[in-house]
Amino acid sequence: MFGEFLCEGLKRSLSSMLPWDIPWYDPSHTIFFLALYGALGVIGIGLLSALILTVKRLKSGGDGSHH
């Protein structure tokens, strides 16, 4: 009996964490993945802005050292 219940639960679990495989109709999945993708988005934007600023400063030349 418990084995059947466990297998049924596994059938309903996520097959992957990609947005098109998530059951968005489940509120718990929706809240968790919106928070996860939101945090990953903020981290990605921060890394991208740091990369752009670094490239701009390297191209502008100058001394570049602040020691």
PQR file of N, CA, C, O and H, with PARSE charges and radii, in Angstrom:
ATOM      1  N   MET A   1       0.821  -1.186   0.000 -0.4000 1.5000
ATOM      2  CA  MET A   1       0.000   0.000   0.000 -0.0000 2.0000
ATOM      3  C   MET A   1       0.870   1.257   0.000  0.5500 1.7000
ATOM      4  O   MET A   1       0.659   2.159  -0.811 -0.5500 1.4000
ATOM      5  N   PHE A   2       1.849   1.318   0.910 -0.4000 1.5000
ATOM      6  CA  PHE A   2       2.708   2.497   0.985 -0.0000 2.0000
ATOM      7  C   PHE A   2       3.545   2.651  -0.283  0.5500 1.7000
ATOM      8  O   PHE A   2       3.789   3.772  -0.731 -0.5500 1.4000
ATOM      9  H   PHE A   2       2.020   0.586   1.569  0.4000 1.0000
ATOM     10  N   GLY A   3       3.981   1.545  -0.860 -0.4000 1.5000
ATOM     11  CA  GLY A   3       4.752   1.599  -2.098 -0.0000 2.0000
ATOM     12  C   GLY A   3       3.954   2.185  -3.242  0.5500 1.7000
ATOM     13  O   GLY A   3       4.486   2.938  -4.057 -0.5500 1.4000
ATOM     14  H   GLY A   3       3.783   0.635  -0.496  0.4000 1.0000
ATOM     15  N   GLU A   4       2.669   1.840  -3.307 -0.4000 1.5000
ATOM     16  CA  GLU A   4       1.811   2.410  -4.342 -0.0000 2.0000
ATOM     17  C   GLU A   4       1.618   3.909  -4.137  0.5500 1.7000
ATOM     18  O   GLU A   4       1.592   4.677  -5.099 -0.5500 1.4000
ATOM     19  H   GLU A   4       2.236   1.228  -2.645  0.4000 1.0000
ATOM     20  N   PHE A   5       1.484   4.317  -2.879 -0.4000 1.5000
ATOM     21  CA  PHE A   5       1.332   5.742  -2.573 -0.0000 2.0000
ATOM     22  C   PHE A   5       2.604   6.499  -2.957  0.5500 1.7000
ATOM     23  O   PHE A   5       2.534   7.600  -3.504 -0.5500 1.4000
ATOM     24  H   PHE A   5       1.505   3.693  -2.098  0.4000 1.0000
ATOM     25  N   LEU A   6       3.750   5.915  -2.674 -0.4000 1.5000
ATOM     26  CA  LEU A   6       5.025   6.549  -3.009 -0.0000 2.0000
ATOM     27  C   LEU A   6       5.187   6.669  -4.517  0.5500 1.7000
ATOM     28  O   LEU A   6       5.633   7.706  -5.007 -0.5500 1.4000
ATOM     29  H   LEU A   6       3.808   5.021  -2.230  0.4000 1.0000
ATOM     30  N   CYS A   7       4.840   5.645  -5.247 -0.4000 1.5000
ATOM     31  CA  CYS A   7       4.949   5.685  -6.705 -0.0000 2.0000
ATOM     32  C   CYS A   7       3.994   6.716  -7.294  0.5500 1.7000
ATOM     33  O   CYS A   7       4.335   7.401  -8.259 -0.5500 1.4000
ATOM     34  H   CYS A   7       4.478   4.802  -4.849  0.4000 1.0000
ATOM     35  N   GLU A   8       2.811   6.828  -6.725 -0.4000 1.5000
ATOM     36  CA  GLU A   8       1.854   7.821  -7.208 -0.0000 2.0000
ATOM     37  C   GLU A   8       2.397   9.225  -6.977  0.5500 1.7000
ATOM     38  O   GLU A   8       2.214  10.106  -7.818 -0.5500 1.4000
ATOM     39  H   GLU A   8       2.534   6.271  -5.941  0.4000 1.0000
ATOM     40  N   GLY A   9       3.059   9.441  -5.853 -0.4000 1.5000
ATOM     41  CA  GLY A   9       3.663  10.742  -5.565 -0.0000 2.0000
ATOM     42  C   GLY A   9       4.800  11.057  -6.522  0.5500 1.7000
ATOM     43  O   GLY A   9       4.984  12.211  -6.910 -0.5500 1.4000
ATOM     44  H   GLY A   9       3.208   8.725  -5.170  0.4000 1.0000
ATOM     45  N   LEU A  10       5.552  10.055  -6.900 -0.4000 1.5000
ATOM     46  CA  LEU A  10       6.655  10.268  -7.836 -0.0000 2.0000
ATOM     47  C   LEU A  10       6.144  10.610  -9.232  0.5500 1.7000
ATOM     48  O   LEU A  10       6.792  11.360  -9.962 -0.5500 1.4000
ATOM     49  H   LEU A  10       5.402   9.118  -6.585  0.4000 1.0000
ATOM     50  N   LYS A  11       5.006  10.074  -9.601 -0.4000 1.5000
ATOM     51  CA  LYS A  11       4.437  10.388 -10.910 -0.0000 2.0000
ATOM     52  C   LYS A  11       4.083  11.866 -11.010  0.5500 1.7000
ATOM     53  O   LYS A  11       4.188  12.463 -12.082 -0.5500 1.4000
ATOM     54  H   LYS A  11       4.480   9.465  -9.008  0.4000 1.0000
ATOM     55  N   ARG A  12       3.658  12.463  -9.881 -0.4000 1.5000
ATOM     56  CA  ARG A  12       3.245  13.854  -9.879 -0.0000 2.0000
ATOM     57  C   ARG A  12       4.410  14.802  -9.629  0.5500 1.7000
ATOM     58  O   ARG A  12       4.228  16.018  -9.686 -0.5500 1.4000
ATOM     59  H   ARG A  12       3.572  11.978  -9.011  0.4000 1.0000
ATOM     60  N   SER A  13       5.592  14.281  -9.356 -0.4000 1.5000
ATOM     61  CA  SER A  13       6.725  15.157  -9.067 -0.0000 2.0000
ATOM     62  C   SER A  13       7.240  15.807 -10.347  0.5500 1.7000
ATOM     63  O   SER A  13       6.811  15.473 -11.451 -0.5500 1.4000
ATOM     64  H   SER A  13       5.740  13.294  -9.310  0.4000 1.0000
ATOM     65  N   LEU A  14       8.161  16.736 -10.173 -0.4000 1.5000
ATOM     66  CA  LEU A  14       8.712  17.460 -11.318 -0.0000 2.0000
ATOM     67  C   LEU A  14       9.626  16.571 -12.131  0.5500 1.7000
ATOM     68  O   LEU A  14      10.400  15.789 -11.581 -0.5500 1.4000
ATOM     69  H   LEU A  14       8.510  17.008  -9.276  0.4000 1.0000
ATOM     70  N   SER A  15       9.533  16.694 -13.435 -0.4000 1.5000
ATOM     71  CA  SER A  15      10.463  15.956 -14.283 -0.0000 2.0000
ATOM     72  C   SER A  15      11.730  16.764 -14.499  0.5500 1.7000
ATOM     73  O   SER A  15      12.795  16.193 -14.735 -0.5500 1.4000
ATOM     74  H   SER A  15       8.903  17.329 -13.882  0.4000 1.0000
ATOM     75  N   SER A  16      11.629  18.095 -14.422 -0.4000 1.5000
ATOM     76  CA  SER A  16      12.800  18.972 -14.491 -0.0000 2.0000
ATOM     77  C   SER A  16      12.414  20.328 -13.914  0.5500 1.7000
ATOM     78  O   SER A  16      11.242  20.569 -13.623 -0.5500 1.4000
ATOM     79  H   SER A  16      10.764  18.558 -14.231  0.4000 1.0000
ATOM     80  N   MET A  17      13.394  21.215 -13.746 -0.4000 1.5000
ATOM     81  CA  MET A  17      13.126  22.536 -13.190 -0.0000 2.0000
ATOM     82  C   MET A  17      12.980  23.594 -14.275  0.5500 1.7000
ATOM     83  O   MET A  17      12.987  24.789 -13.978 -0.5500 1.4000
ATOM     84  H   MET A  17      14.346  21.019 -13.982  0.4000 1.0000
ATOM     85  N   LEU A  18      12.851  23.175 -15.512 -0.4000 1.5000
ATOM     86  CA  LEU A  18      12.657  24.118 -16.602 -0.0000 2.0000
ATOM     87  C   LEU A  18      11.241  24.689 -16.545  0.5500 1.7000
ATOM     88  O   LEU A  18      10.310  23.985 -16.153 -0.5500 1.4000
ATOM     89  H   LEU A  18      12.846  22.205 -15.753  0.4000 1.0000
ATOM     90  N   PRO A  19      11.068  25.941 -16.926 -0.5600 1.5000
ATOM     91  CA  PRO A  19       9.754  26.582 -16.770  0.2800 2.0000
ATOM     92  C   PRO A  19       8.603  25.871 -17.470  0.5500 1.7000
ATOM     93  O   PRO A  19       7.475  25.932 -16.981 -0.5500 1.4000
ATOM     94  N   TRP A  20       8.836  25.210 -18.575 -0.4000 1.5000
ATOM     95  CA  TRP A  20       7.748  24.565 -19.299 -0.0000 2.0000
ATOM     96  C   TRP A  20       7.400  23.200 -18.707  0.5500 1.7000
ATOM     97  O   TRP A  20       6.413  22.598 -19.130 -0.5500 1.4000
ATOM     98  H   TRP A  20       9.752  25.161 -18.973  0.4000 1.0000
ATOM     99  N   ASP A  21       8.172  22.689 -17.745 -0.4000 1.5000
ATOM    100  CA  ASP A  21       7.870  21.409 -17.097 -0.0000 2.0000
ATOM    101  C   ASP A  21       7.268  21.572 -15.704  0.5500 1.7000
ATOM    102  O   ASP A  21       6.991  20.573 -15.039 -0.5500 1.4000
ATOM    103  H   ASP A  21       8.974  23.177 -17.401  0.4000 1.0000
ATOM    104  N   ILE A  22       7.063  22.792 -15.254 -0.4000 1.5000
ATOM    105  CA  ILE A  22       6.573  23.043 -13.901 -0.0000 2.0000
ATOM    106  C   ILE A  22       5.052  23.108 -13.916  0.5500 1.7000
ATOM    107  O   ILE A  22       4.470  23.764 -14.779 -0.5500 1.4000
ATOM    108  H   ILE A  22       7.288  23.603 -15.794  0.4000 1.0000
ATOM    109  N   PRO A  23       4.406  22.436 -12.971 -0.5600 1.5000
ATOM    110  CA  PRO A  23       2.940  22.542 -12.897  0.2800 2.0000
ATOM    111  C   PRO A  23       2.534  23.861 -12.248  0.5500 1.7000
ATOM    112  O   PRO A  23       2.394  23.941 -11.027 -0.5500 1.4000
ATOM    113  N   TRP A  24       2.344  24.893 -13.066 -0.4000 1.5000
ATOM    114  CA  TRP A  24       2.074  26.240 -12.558 -0.0000 2.0000
ATOM    115  C   TRP A  24       0.708  26.359 -11.895  0.5500 1.7000
ATOM    116  O   TRP A  24       0.451  27.343 -11.202 -0.5500 1.4000
ATOM    117  H   TRP A  24       2.458  24.828 -14.058  0.4000 1.0000
ATOM    118  N   TYR A  25      -0.170  25.388 -12.089 -0.4000 1.5000
ATOM    119  CA  TYR A  25      -1.485  25.432 -11.451 -0.0000 2.0000
ATOM    120  C   TYR A  25      -1.405  25.167  -9.953  0.5500 1.7000
ATOM    121  O   TYR A  25      -2.348  25.480  -9.227 -0.5500 1.4000
ATOM    122  H   TYR A  25       0.038  24.588 -12.652  0.4000 1.0000
ATOM    123  N   ASP A  26      -0.298  24.596  -9.473 -0.4000 1.5000
ATOM    124  CA  ASP A  26      -0.117  24.316  -8.051 -0.0000 2.0000
ATOM    125  C   ASP A  26       0.485  25.559  -7.386  0.5500 1.7000
ATOM    126  O   ASP A  26       1.597  25.953  -7.735 -0.5500 1.4000
ATOM    127  H   ASP A  26       0.468  24.342 -10.063  0.4000 1.0000
ATOM    128  N   PRO A  27      -0.218  26.183  -6.441 -0.5600 1.5000
ATOM    129  CA  PRO A  27       0.272  27.437  -5.843  0.2800 2.0000
ATOM    130  C   PRO A  27       1.632  27.309  -5.158  0.5500 1.7000
ATOM    131  O   PRO A  27       2.422  28.252  -5.191 -0.5500 1.4000
ATOM    132  N   SER A  28       1.918  26.167  -4.542 -0.4000 1.5000
ATOM    133  CA  SER A  28       3.212  26.027  -3.870 -0.0000 2.0000
ATOM    134  C   SER A  28       4.357  26.021  -4.888  0.5500 1.7000
ATOM    135  O   SER A  28       5.409  26.611  -4.642 -0.5500 1.4000
ATOM    136  H   SER A  28       1.276  25.401  -4.516  0.4000 1.0000
ATOM    137  N   HIS A  29       4.154  25.357  -6.024 -0.4000 1.5000
ATOM    138  CA  HIS A  29       5.169  25.372  -7.072 -0.0000 2.0000
ATOM    139  C   HIS A  29       5.327  26.776  -7.641  0.5500 1.7000
ATOM    140  O   HIS A  29       6.444  27.226  -7.895 -0.5500 1.4000
ATOM    141  H   HIS A  29       3.300  24.877  -6.223  0.4000 1.0000
ATOM    142  N   THR A  30       4.220  27.460  -7.837 -0.4000 1.5000
ATOM    143  CA  THR A  30       4.257  28.805  -8.413 -0.0000 2.0000
ATOM    144  C   THR A  30       5.046  29.756  -7.537  0.5500 1.7000
ATOM    145  O   THR A  30       5.909  30.478  -8.036 -0.5500 1.4000
ATOM    146  H   THR A  30       3.312  27.095  -7.630  0.4000 1.0000
ATOM    147  N   ILE A  31       4.769  29.774  -6.243 -0.4000 1.5000
ATOM    148  CA  ILE A  31       5.463  30.685  -5.322 -0.0000 2.0000
ATOM    149  C   ILE A  31       6.952  30.355  -5.266  0.5500 1.7000
ATOM    150  O   ILE A  31       7.791  31.251  -5.358 -0.5500 1.4000
ATOM    151  H   ILE A  31       4.068  29.188  -5.838  0.4000 1.0000
ATOM    152  N   PHE A  32       7.282  29.072  -5.114 -0.4000 1.5000
ATOM    153  CA  PHE A  32       8.687  28.677  -5.002 -0.0000 2.0000
ATOM    154  C   PHE A  32       9.465  29.040  -6.259  0.5500 1.7000
ATOM    155  O   PHE A  32      10.544  29.627  -6.170 -0.5500 1.4000
ATOM    156  H   PHE A  32       6.600  28.344  -5.038  0.4000 1.0000
ATOM    157  N   PHE A  33       8.935  28.699  -7.423 -0.4000 1.5000
ATOM    158  CA  PHE A  33       9.702  28.923  -8.643 -0.0000 2.0000
ATOM    159  C   PHE A  33       9.730  30.386  -9.051  0.5500 1.7000
ATOM    160  O   PHE A  33      10.704  30.826  -9.662 -0.5500 1.4000
ATOM    161  H   PHE A  33       8.059  28.222  -7.496  0.4000 1.0000
ATOM    162  N   LEU A  34       8.693  31.158  -8.734 -0.4000 1.5000
ATOM    163  CA  LEU A  34       8.774  32.596  -8.982 -0.0000 2.0000
ATOM    164  C   LEU A  34       9.866  33.230  -8.121  0.5500 1.7000
ATOM    165  O   LEU A  34      10.605  34.096  -8.589 -0.5500 1.4000
ATOM    166  H   LEU A  34       7.902  30.801  -8.237  0.4000 1.0000
ATOM    167  N   ALA A  35       9.966  32.799  -6.860 -0.4000 1.5000
ATOM    168  CA  ALA A  35      11.029  33.313  -5.990 -0.0000 2.0000
ATOM    169  C   ALA A  35      12.405  32.863  -6.489  0.5500 1.7000
ATOM    170  O   ALA A  35      13.350  33.651  -6.503 -0.5500 1.4000
ATOM    171  H   ALA A  35       9.365  32.096  -6.480  0.4000 1.0000
ATOM    172  N   LEU A  36      12.514  31.605  -6.894 -0.4000 1.5000
ATOM    173  CA  LEU A  36      13.797  31.082  -7.384 -0.0000 2.0000
ATOM    174  C   LEU A  36      14.247  31.816  -8.642  0.5500 1.7000
ATOM    175  O   LEU A  36      15.382  32.287  -8.720 -0.5500 1.4000
ATOM    176  H   LEU A  36      11.746  30.964  -6.882  0.4000 1.0000
ATOM    177  N   TYR A  37      13.358  31.911  -9.623 -0.4000 1.5000
ATOM    178  CA  TYR A  37      13.733  32.581 -10.869 -0.0000 2.0000
ATOM    179  C   TYR A  37      13.933  34.074 -10.664  0.5500 1.7000
ATOM    180  O   TYR A  37      14.741  34.686 -11.362 -0.5500 1.4000
ATOM    181  H   TYR A  37      12.436  31.529  -9.560  0.4000 1.0000
ATOM    182  N   GLY A  38      13.210  34.675  -9.715 -0.4000 1.5000
ATOM    183  CA  GLY A  38      13.431  36.083  -9.390 -0.0000 2.0000
ATOM    184  C   GLY A  38      14.818  36.311  -8.815  0.5500 1.7000
ATOM    185  O   GLY A  38      15.514  37.248  -9.207 -0.5500 1.4000
ATOM    186  H   GLY A  38      12.553  34.178  -9.148  0.4000 1.0000
ATOM    187  N   ALA A  39      15.221  35.449  -7.881 -0.4000 1.5000
ATOM    188  CA  ALA A  39      16.556  35.569  -7.285 -0.0000 2.0000
ATOM    189  C   ALA A  39      17.643  35.324  -8.330  0.5500 1.7000
ATOM    190  O   ALA A  39      18.644  36.040  -8.361 -0.5500 1.4000
ATOM    191  H   ALA A  39      14.655  34.688  -7.563  0.4000 1.0000
ATOM    192  N   LEU A  40      17.455  34.325  -9.179 -0.4000 1.5000
ATOM    193  CA  LEU A  40      18.433  34.062 -10.234 -0.0000 2.0000
ATOM    194  C   LEU A  40      18.506  35.217 -11.215  0.5500 1.7000
ATOM    195  O   LEU A  40      19.580  35.524 -11.733 -0.5500 1.4000
ATOM    196  H   LEU A  40      16.642  33.744  -9.154  0.4000 1.0000
ATOM    197  N   GLY A  41      17.381  35.856 -11.474 -0.4000 1.5000
ATOM    198  CA  GLY A  41      17.361  37.020 -12.366 -0.0000 2.0000
ATOM    199  C   GLY A  41      18.143  38.184 -11.779  0.5500 1.7000
ATOM    200  O   GLY A  41      18.907  38.838 -12.489 -0.5500 1.4000
ATOM    201  H   GLY A  41      16.509  35.606 -11.053  0.4000 1.0000
ATOM    202  N   VAL A  42      17.960  38.452 -10.485 -0.4000 1.5000
ATOM    203  CA  VAL A  42      18.696  39.543  -9.827 -0.0000 2.0000
ATOM    204  C   VAL A  42      20.195  39.256  -9.836  0.5500 1.7000
ATOM    205  O   VAL A  42      20.993  40.156 -10.095 -0.5500 1.4000
ATOM    206  H   VAL A  42      17.339  37.922  -9.908  0.4000 1.0000
ATOM    207  N   ILE A  43      20.582  38.026  -9.558 -0.4000 1.5000
ATOM    208  CA  ILE A  43      22.005  37.654  -9.584 -0.0000 2.0000
ATOM    209  C   ILE A  43      22.556  37.810 -11.000  0.5500 1.7000
ATOM    210  O   ILE A  43      23.657  38.329 -11.182 -0.5500 1.4000
ATOM    211  H   ILE A  43      19.933  37.295  -9.347  0.4000 1.0000
ATOM    212  N   GLY A  44      21.802  37.368 -11.997 -0.4000 1.5000
ATOM    213  CA  GLY A  44      22.247  37.481 -13.390 -0.0000 2.0000
ATOM    214  C   GLY A  44      22.408  38.925 -13.827  0.5500 1.7000
ATOM    215  O   GLY A  44      23.377  39.262 -14.508 -0.5500 1.4000
ATOM    216  H   GLY A  44      20.908  36.946 -11.850  0.4000 1.0000
ATOM    217  N   ILE A  45      21.463  39.788 -13.443 -0.4000 1.5000
ATOM    218  CA  ILE A  45      21.557  41.209 -13.796 -0.0000 2.0000
ATOM    219  C   ILE A  45      22.765  41.840 -13.117  0.5500 1.7000
ATOM    220  O   ILE A  45      23.456  42.660 -13.722 -0.5500 1.4000
ATOM    221  H   ILE A  45      20.676  39.514 -12.890  0.4000 1.0000
ATOM    222  N   GLY A  46      23.027  41.467 -11.870 -0.4000 1.5000
ATOM    223  CA  GLY A  46      24.206  41.985 -11.170 -0.0000 2.0000
ATOM    224  C   GLY A  46      25.506  41.559 -11.836  0.5500 1.7000
ATOM    225  O   GLY A  46      26.421  42.369 -11.991 -0.5500 1.4000
ATOM    226  H   GLY A  46      22.466  40.801 -11.379  0.4000 1.0000
ATOM    227  N   LEU A  47      25.592  40.304 -12.226 -0.4000 1.5000
ATOM    228  CA  LEU A  47      26.803  39.827 -12.908 -0.0000 2.0000
ATOM    229  C   LEU A  47      26.976  40.498 -14.266  0.5500 1.7000
ATOM    230  O   LEU A  47      28.088  40.864 -14.648 -0.5500 1.4000
ATOM    231  H   LEU A  47      24.849  39.647 -12.100  0.4000 1.0000
ATOM    232  N   LEU A  48      25.882  40.657 -14.987 -0.4000 1.5000
ATOM    233  CA  LEU A  48      25.954  41.301 -16.297 -0.0000 2.0000
ATOM    234  C   LEU A  48      26.389  42.753 -16.167  0.5500 1.7000
ATOM    235  O   LEU A  48      27.214  43.223 -16.951 -0.5500 1.4000
ATOM    236  H   LEU A  48      24.978  40.359 -14.677  0.4000 1.0000
ATOM    237  N   SER A  49      25.850  43.467 -15.193 -0.4000 1.5000
ATOM    238  CA  SER A  49      26.243  44.869 -15.013 -0.0000 2.0000
ATOM    239  C   SER A  49      27.697  44.983 -14.581  0.5500 1.7000
ATOM    240  O   SER A  49      28.392  45.902 -15.013 -0.5500 1.4000
ATOM    241  H   SER A  49      25.180  43.086 -14.556  0.4000 1.0000
ATOM    242  N   ALA A  50      28.175  44.071 -13.736 -0.4000 1.5000
ATOM    243  CA  ALA A  50      29.578  44.083 -13.336 -0.0000 2.0000
ATOM    244  C   ALA A  50      30.488  43.818 -14.535  0.5500 1.7000
ATOM    245  O   ALA A  50      31.545  44.436 -14.658 -0.5500 1.4000
ATOM    246  H   ALA A  50      27.610  43.324 -13.384  0.4000 1.0000
ATOM    247  N   LEU A  51      30.088  42.917 -15.405 -0.4000 1.5000
ATOM    248  CA  LEU A  51      30.865  42.621 -16.601 -0.0000 2.0000
ATOM    249  C   LEU A  51      30.913  43.825 -17.535  0.5500 1.7000
ATOM    250  O   LEU A  51      31.972  44.166 -18.063 -0.5500 1.4000
ATOM    251  H   LEU A  51      29.229  42.415 -15.305  0.4000 1.0000
ATOM    252  N   ILE A  52      29.770  44.465 -17.737 -0.4000 1.5000
ATOM    253  CA  ILE A  52      29.724  45.637 -18.620 -0.0000 2.0000
ATOM    254  C   ILE A  52      30.572  46.776 -18.067  0.5500 1.7000
ATOM    255  O   ILE A  52      31.313  47.412 -18.816 -0.5500 1.4000
ATOM    256  H   ILE A  52      28.909  44.188 -17.309  0.4000 1.0000
ATOM    257  N   LEU A  53      30.473  47.042 -16.759 -0.4000 1.5000
ATOM    258  CA  LEU A  53      31.282  48.102 -16.156 -0.0000 2.0000
ATOM    259  C   LEU A  53      32.782  47.798 -16.244  0.5500 1.7000
ATOM    260  O   LEU A  53      33.592  48.693 -16.481 -0.5500 1.4000
ATOM    261  H   LEU A  53      29.871  46.525 -16.151  0.4000 1.0000
ATOM    262  N   THR A  54      33.133  46.548 -16.054 -0.4000 1.5000
ATOM    263  CA  THR A  54      34.546  46.162 -16.146 -0.0000 2.0000
ATOM    264  C   THR A  54      35.082  46.379 -17.557  0.5500 1.7000
ATOM    265  O   THR A  54      36.179  46.911 -17.731 -0.5500 1.4000
ATOM    266  H   THR A  54      32.474  45.821 -15.861  0.4000 1.0000
ATOM    267  N   VAL A  55      34.313  45.969 -18.562 -0.4000 1.5000
ATOM    268  CA  VAL A  55      34.745  46.142 -19.944 -0.0000 2.0000
ATOM    269  C   VAL A  55      34.850  47.625 -20.286  0.5500 1.7000
ATOM    270  O   VAL A  55      35.798  48.034 -20.957 -0.5500 1.4000
ATOM    271  H   VAL A  55      33.422  45.537 -18.421  0.4000 1.0000
ATOM    272  N   LYS A  56      33.891  48.437 -19.835 -0.4000 1.5000
ATOM    273  CA  LYS A  56      33.941  49.878 -20.095 -0.0000 2.0000
ATOM    274  C   LYS A  56      35.182  50.508 -19.456  0.5500 1.7000
ATOM    275  O   LYS A  56      35.837  51.346 -20.076 -0.5500 1.4000
ATOM    276  H   LYS A  56      33.122  48.104 -19.290  0.4000 1.0000
ATOM    277  N   ARG A  57      35.505  50.117 -18.240 -0.4000 1.5000
ATOM    278  CA  ARG A  57      36.669  50.687 -17.557 -0.0000 2.0000
ATOM    279  C   ARG A  57      37.978  50.238 -18.202  0.5500 1.7000
ATOM    280  O   ARG A  57      38.943  51.001 -18.258 -0.5500 1.4000
ATOM    281  H   ARG A  57      34.973  49.436 -17.737  0.4000 1.0000
ATOM    282  N   LEU A  58      38.007  48.990 -18.690 -0.4000 1.5000
ATOM    283  CA  LEU A  58      39.215  48.514 -19.361 -0.0000 2.0000
ATOM    284  C   LEU A  58      39.421  49.222 -20.690  0.5500 1.7000
ATOM    285  O   LEU A  58      40.556  49.528 -21.056 -0.5500 1.4000
ATOM    286  H   LEU A  58      37.223  48.370 -18.644  0.4000 1.0000
ATOM    287  N   LYS A  59      38.329  49.491 -21.426 -0.4000 1.5000
ATOM    288  CA  LYS A  59      38.449  50.153 -22.712 -0.0000 2.0000
ATOM    289  C   LYS A  59      38.779  51.635 -22.573  0.5500 1.7000
ATOM    290  O   LYS A  59      39.381  52.228 -23.469 -0.5500 1.4000
ATOM    291  H   LYS A  59      37.407  49.243 -21.128  0.4000 1.0000
ATOM    292  N   SER A  60      38.387  52.230 -21.454 -0.4000 1.5000
ATOM    293  CA  SER A  60      38.650  53.663 -21.295 -0.0000 2.0000
ATOM    294  C   SER A  60      40.121  53.947 -21.063  0.5500 1.7000
ATOM    295  O   SER A  60      40.554  55.096 -21.150 -0.5500 1.4000
ATOM    296  H   SER A  60      37.898  51.749 -20.726  0.4000 1.0000
ATOM    297  N   GLY A  61      40.882  52.925 -20.773 -0.4000 1.5000
ATOM    298  CA  GLY A  61      42.322  53.100 -20.588 -0.0000 2.0000
ATOM    299  C   GLY A  61      42.622  53.759 -19.253  0.5500 1.7000
ATOM    300  O   GLY A  61      41.974  53.477 -18.245 -0.5500 1.4000
ATOM    301  H   GLY A  61      40.531  51.991 -20.703  0.4000 1.0000
ATOM    302  N   GLY A  62      43.602  54.631 -19.259 -0.4000 1.5000
ATOM    303  CA  GLY A  62      43.979  55.305 -18.016 -0.0000 2.0000
ATOM    304  C   GLY A  62      44.840  54.415 -17.157  0.5500 1.7000
ATOM    305  O   GLY A  62      45.292  53.351 -17.580 -0.5500 1.4000
ATOM    306  H   GLY A  62      44.128  54.860 -20.078  0.4000 1.0000
ATOM    307  N   ASP A  63      45.056  54.872 -15.942 -0.4000 1.5000
ATOM    308  CA  ASP A  63      45.921  54.146 -15.033 -0.0000 2.0000
ATOM    309  C   ASP A  63      45.243  52.854 -14.587  0.5500 1.7000
ATOM    310  O   ASP A  63      45.840  51.780 -14.664 -0.5500 1.4000
ATOM    311  H   ASP A  63      44.689  55.736 -15.598  0.4000 1.0000
ATOM    312  N   GLY A  64      44.032  52.950 -14.134 -0.4000 1.5000
ATOM    313  CA  GLY A  64      43.282  51.757 -13.762 -0.0000 2.0000
ATOM    314  C   GLY A  64      43.588  51.235 -12.387  0.5500 1.7000
ATOM    315  O   GLY A  64      42.858  50.376 -11.891 -0.5500 1.4000
ATOM    316  H   GLY A  64      43.547  53.823 -14.071  0.4000 1.0000
ATOM    317  N   SER A  65      44.635  51.711 -11.744 -0.4000 1.5000
ATOM    318  CA  SER A  65      44.937  51.186 -10.398 -0.0000 2.0000
ATOM    319  C   SER A  65      44.562  52.244  -9.363  0.5500 1.7000
ATOM    320  O   SER A  65      44.768  53.442  -9.558 -0.5500 1.4000
ATOM    321  H   SER A  65      45.228  52.409 -12.147  0.4000 1.0000
ATOM    322  N   HIS A  66      44.026  51.775  -8.302 -0.4000 1.5000
ATOM    323  CA  HIS A  66      43.607  52.652  -7.212 -0.0000 2.0000
ATOM    324  C   HIS A  66      44.353  52.318  -5.934  0.5500 1.7000
ATOM    325  O   HIS A  66      43.813  52.497  -4.842 -0.5500 1.4000
ATOM    326  H   HIS A  66      43.858  50.802  -8.143  0.4000 1.0000
ATOM    327  N   HIS A  67      45.564  51.842  -6.043 -0.4000 1.5000
ATOM    328  CA  HIS A  67      46.321  51.425  -4.862 -0.0000 2.0000
ATOM    329  C   HIS A  67      47.102  52.570  -4.299  0.5500 1.7000
ATOM    330  O   HIS A  67      47.802  52.407  -3.300 -0.5500 1.4000
ATOM    331  H   HIS A  67      46.003  51.696  -6.930  0.4000 1.0000
TER
END
